[in-house]
């Protein structure tokens, strides 16, 4: 478990330094990166233990830290006005097809989550992440930070078309 936590910490540090992997901006500074990376690694390491989705959620934690945490935060709380929260987000825990479509093909335009308005762009991860990785990260997000939704399979991801 310690080796797993250390590798997640390394991944979290890389993700925070690089910023959002598809050109988004990160407000993290070099001085805050170690504590943020530590928070990301801790969140990823602890979430699967509480998650009903087991190994898939665990594998998705690594994908999340590497590709999503710099925008949506280590604890899925997002950044008000910029990146919506994933924790307690009804779309995340709702119809799996809707979440798969957003992650796979991206999303732009106005939306409201928990009373806060967002109008940014979610990048398309199709082609960057495999269907398996997309399924794993969605499974992780749907089972973390108080979210309680079922796992998503690679077959479900493959079945969602633009």
N, C-alpha and C positions, 0 to 999 in steps of 0.2 A: 504494500500500500504506500509506503514511503517513496519508493521509486516512481510510482504512478503520480503521486502528488508533486514530486520534484519536476517531472516532465511536464505536467500541466502548468506549473509555475513558469517554466521556461516558455511554453507556448503562450501563456497569458502575457508575459513580458513582451514577446515579439508582436503580438496582436496590438498591444497598447502603444508600442513605439511606432508601428507601421500605420496606425490609425485605421479607419474603416477600410477594409480590404479592397473595396471598389470605388475608392476616391472620395469617400466622405471625410469629414474632418473630425479630429479628436481633440477635445479640450484638455487632455491629459498633458501634464508637463513632465519633464524628466524626473523632477523631485517627487512627483506623486505616483509615478509608474510602479515602483516596487510595492507600495501598499495596495494599489489597485490590482496589480498582478496577483498579489497574495490573496486579496478578496476574491478574485475570479477563480483561483485555484481552490480556495476553500469552498466556494459555492459549488463548483463542479464536483469536488470530492465528496461533499456531504449530500447533495441532492439525490443521487441514485439510491442511497441507503433508505431514503424516505419515499422513493418513487416506486409505483406499482409496475413500472415497465422495465425494471432490472437492467440487464446487460446492454440493451439497445439504448436506454437512457444514459448509461455510463459512457458508451462509445460516443454518443451525441454531445456529451459534455466537452470533449476535446474539440469537436468540430465547432461548437459554440464559442469556446474561448478563442480559437484561432480566427474565426470569421465573423462573429456576431457581437461579442462582448464590447468591442471598442465603440460601438454605436448604442446598443441596447443595455449596456452595463453588465457588470459582473453578477448582479442580483436580479437582472431582468427588469429593473425599474425605469430604463430608458433615460432620456434627457428631455425635460419638459420643453415643449415647443419645437424640438428638433427631432428626436427619435422616440416613438411611442413605447410605453412599457409592454413587456410580454407577461409579466406577473399580473395575474388577475384580469387579463385582457379577454373579454368574451369571444373574440374571434379566434384566439389561440386555442381555447378550450371547446369551441363550438365544432362545427362541421369540419372534419379533417381535410376534405377536398378544398375548402376555401384557403386554409393555411398552406397546403401544398402548393396551390396555384400562386399565392403571394411569394413564397420562398423560391419556387422554381422559375417564375416568369417576372417577378418584381411587381411593384405597385407605385403609382404616383397619383397625386391629387389629394384633395382635402379629406381628412377623416377626423373623427372625434373619438378619443379613448379616455374613459374615466373623466369626462367633462373637459378635457384639454384638447385643443385643436392642433392638428399636425398637417403640414402640407409638403413634406419632404418627398424624397424618392427612395424607395427600397429597391436595391439592385436585384437583377435576375441572377440566380445562382446556378441555373441550368447551364451545363457545359463547364462550369468551374468546379462544382461538386457533383459527385455521382448520385444516382437515385438512392443508393444505399446511404450515403452521407446525408442527403437531404432527409431521408426517413429517420435516421438516427438523431439529427439535430432537432427535428420537429418533435420526435418522441421525448427527447430530453426537455425541451421547452414546455411541452404539454404535461410534464410530470414534475416540474420544479417550481420553487417559490410559492407554494400553496396551490398551484394548478393541479387539477386532478382529472386528466383526460387520458384516453387510451393511446396505445402505441400506434404508430404509422409504419406500414411495411414498404419495402422498396417497390413491390408490385403496385401498391396504391399510388406511389409517386409516379411510376411509369405510366399509369393509366390516365393521369391528369394531362390533358392536352391544352394548348393555348387556345 
